[in-house]
Amino acid sequence: EELVLSARAGTPLQEIEAALAEHNQYMAFEPLDYGPLFSGEPNSGTIGGAISCNLSGPRRVKVGAARDHFLGFSAVSGRGETFKSGGRVVKNVTGYDLMKLMAGSFGTLGVMSDITIKVLPAPQDEKSYLLYGLADERAMEAMSLALNSSCEISSAAHVPQGLASKIDQENTEQAITVLRLEGHGPSVSYRAEQLEALLQEFGAGGLIHKDGSEILWRSLRDGAPLAGDAESSVWRISVPPKSGASYVEGLNLGSDVPYFYDWGGGLIWLSLTGGDNASLLRDGLEGLTGHATLISSPEAAPDRTRANQPLG
């Protein structure tokens, strides 16, 4: 009733999502499901894992990361001492803000046993507006224009031509730029009309409705277009949105390397095979604010020992 949820850290995300749906609520940061990338088995993640890894989906550009919805926890330190921080209210100023440290620490600072997060009312309606055939740089312009408009875009992604058919089976030849609208039904419809008028210069677009939109964004959220290749390593690279296309171009990867953009161009999902990919990707970040994180790879891949990029 107070839009706050507490759970044991090992509670499956699937169970939490089902409980929230009964109350017409949701986790706005839409944590990823890495099951398809790791083992092919979906719905295997827990709320503790999601918070420990700060897993944040496409809606991050509007609502923030998982750590921004993390209110409190109980944990056990490496010395076997129990400690807790935060509470069940948003405006909690008692003690150190350890939630910001624990979220994204990958369990290195303590083992959490209980977690409290902020949840929100679920949107009544959802639509996605699709633009077709845009080059990467042009897609960045469209996403930037939409995100900075009054249309209240909640997510923006771009899937180049070679990968677009994996999220839109009816489209086999054109890149897709996807913009998500959420909220009350009349508001979503009105904003969709405004968005279409705003983006006329980028060519004709199309609108997909709630069910199709939810499936599409779930696929992008989980990196599903890059799943299924056991010989490849999947990376997530965070860069300033305006630099996403130029960063990929500077890598000189060739036309056969699958990748796509999320977070308005600020997140790049990329699949590579062989070689010292960590050095290639991280050297390309020189001069930019960003980092490259290895998500999954073959057991023999040399990059497995350099999965996380050290903080600069």
NUFITI-453927 format. One line per 2 residues: their letters; for each residue x, y, z of C-alpha. Coordinates in steps of 0.5 Angstrom, whole numbers, plus 500, padded with zeros to 3 digits. Each point is the difference from the previous one (the first is absolute). Layout:
N
A> X/Y/Z | ...
END
This chain:
312
EE> 500/500/500 | 506/505/501
LV> 504/498/494 | 505/496/503
LS> 502/493/500 | 504/496/505
AR> 503/493/498 | 505/495/502
AG> 506/501/495 | 499/493/497
TP> 493/501/498 | 499/499/492
LQ> 499/506/496 | 494/496/497
EI> 497/499/506 | 501/508/502
EA> 497/502/493 | 494/495/501
AL> 498/503/507 | 501/507/498
AE> 496/499/494 | 494/498/504
HN> 500/507/503 | 501/503/493
QY> 507/502/502 | 507/499/497
MA> 508/501/501 | 501/506/496
FE> 507/499/499 | 498/493/496
PL> 506/495/502 | 503/496/495
DY> 499/493/499 | 507/497/498
GP> 497/493/500 | 500/500/492
LF> 507/502/500 | 503/496/505
SG> 497/493/500 | 494/501/495
EP> 495/499/506 | 496/507/501
NS> 497/502/507 | 506/497/504
GT> 502/507/504 | 499/502/507
IG> 498/507/503 | 507/500/503
GA> 504/499/494 | 496/505/496
IS> 502/505/506 | 507/498/501
CN> 502/500/492 | 496/507/500
LS> 496/497/494 | 496/505/496
GP> 496/500/494 | 498/504/494
RR> 496/505/505 | 506/502/503
VK> 500/506/496 | 494/503/503
VG> 499/497/507 | 508/498/502
AA> 503/494/502 | 499/495/505
RD> 504/503/505 | 495/506/500
HF> 494/496/502 | 504/496/506
LG> 498/502/506 | 503/496/505
FS> 503/493/502 | 503/495/505
AV> 506/496/499 | 506/496/503
SG> 507/503/499 | 506/496/498
RG> 502/500/508 | 493/496/501
ET> 497/507/503 | 493/502/499
FK> 498/507/498 | 495/504/496
SG> 499/506/497 | 494/504/498
GR> 493/499/501 | 493/500/497
VV> 499/507/498 | 503/504/494
KN> 502/506/504 | 505/496/505
VT> 506/504/502 | 502/496/506
GY> 507/498/500 | 504/498/494
DL> 497/499/493 | 503/493/499
MK> 495/498/495 | 504/504/495
LM> 506/496/502 | 496/493/500
AG> 497/501/493 | 504/498/495
SF> 506/497/505 | 498/493/497
GT> 500/497/507 | 507/503/502
LG> 498/504/506 | 495/495/503
VM> 495/495/499 | 493/503/501
SD> 495/496/503 | 494/505/500
IT> 499/506/495 | 495/505/499
IK> 498/504/494 | 495/505/497
VL> 495/498/495 | 495/504/496
PA> 493/500/497 | 501/496/493
PQ> 498/504/494 | 493/499/498
DE> 502/500/492 | 507/499/496
KS> 501/501/493 | 507/501/496
YL> 501/504/494 | 505/497/495
LY> 504/503/494 | 503/496/495
GL> 506/500/496 | 504/506/504
AD> 508/499/500 | 503/500/507
ER> 502/508/500 | 493/502/498
AM> 497/495/505 | 503/504/505
EA> 498/506/498 | 492/498/500
MS> 501/497/507 | 503/506/503
LA> 495/504/497 | 494/496/502
LN> 503/499/507 | 501/507/501
SS> 493/502/498 | 494/500/504
CE> 497/494/497 | 503/496/507
IS> 504/495/496 | 501/494/505
SA> 505/496/496 | 504/501/494
AH> 504/495/496 | 503/498/493
VP> 501/494/497 | 504/500/493
QG> 498/496/494 | 504/493/501
LA> 496/499/507 | 494/503/499
SK> 496/494/497 | 501/497/507
ID> 495/505/504 | 496/501/494
QE> 499/494/496 | 496/503/494
NT> 506/505/499 | 506/497/497
EQ> 503/506/496 | 500/506/504
AI> 503/503/507 | 495/501/505
TV> 500/506/505 | 495/499/506
LR> 497/505/504 | 495/498/506
LE> 494/504/503 | 497/498/507
GH> 495/503/504 | 492/501/500
GP> 497/498/493 | 497/507/498
SV> 507/503/502 | 504/494/496
SY> 496/501/494 | 501/508/500
RA> 507/499/501 | 501/495/494
EQ> 496/505/495 | 505/505/503
LE> 506/496/499 | 498/498/493
AL> 500/507/498 | 506/502/503
LQ> 504/494/497 | 497/502/493
EF> 507/502/497 | 503/493/502
GA> 495/496/495 | 493/496/501
GG> 500/496/506 | 495/495/503
LI> 497/499/507 | 499/493/504
HK> 495/500/506 | 501/497/507
DG> 501/492/499 | 505/501/494
SE> 504/506/504 | 501/496/506
IL> 502/494/496 | 505/504/496
WR> 503/504/506 | 501/494/504
SL> 504/497/495 | 504/506/499
RD> 501/501/508 | 503/493/501
GA> 504/500/494 | 496/494/496
PL> 502/502/493 | 508/498/502
AG> 498/494/503 | 501/493/498
DA> 507/500/497 | 505/496/505
ES> 506/502/497 | 499/508/501
SV> 501/505/505 | 494/505/502
WR> 503/507/503 | 496/506/502
IS> 503/506/499 | 498/507/503
VP> 502/506/497 | 497/507/499
PK> 494/499/496 | 502/505/495
SG> 507/496/499 | 497/493/499
AS> 500/500/492 | 507/503/500
YV> 502/495/505 | 498/494/496
EG> 502/503/494 | 507/501/503
LN> 501/493/501 | 500/498/493
LG> 496/493/502 | 498/499/493
SD> 492/499/497 | 500/493/503
VP> 500/502/507 | 493/500/504
YF> 499/506/504 | 494/504/502
YD> 499/507/505 | 496/501/506
WG> 499/506/504 | 500/505/495
GG> 506/498/497 | 504/499/507
LI> 500/493/501 | 503/495/494
WL> 499/493/500 | 505/497/496
SL> 502/492/498 | 507/499/498
TG> 504/493/499 | 508/499/502
GD> 505/504/501 | 502/505/506
NA> 493/504/500 | 501/503/506
SL> 506/504/498 | 496/502/493
LR> 494/502/504 | 503/504/505
DG> 506/503/496 | 494/503/496
LE> 497/504/506 | 506/504/501
GL> 498/507/501 | 493/498/501
TG> 496/499/507 | 498/493/500
HA> 502/493/501 | 499/493/496
TL> 498/494/504 | 500/492/498
IS> 493/497/501 | 501/493/497
SP> 506/496/497 | 502/493/498
EA> 504/497/506 | 507/501/496
AP> 499/507/498 | 506/504/503
DR> 496/506/502 | 496/496/505
TR> 506/502/505 | 498/508/498
AN> 493/500/500 | 499/506/504
QP> 504/506/498 | 503/504/506
LG> 498/506/502 | 504/506/498
END
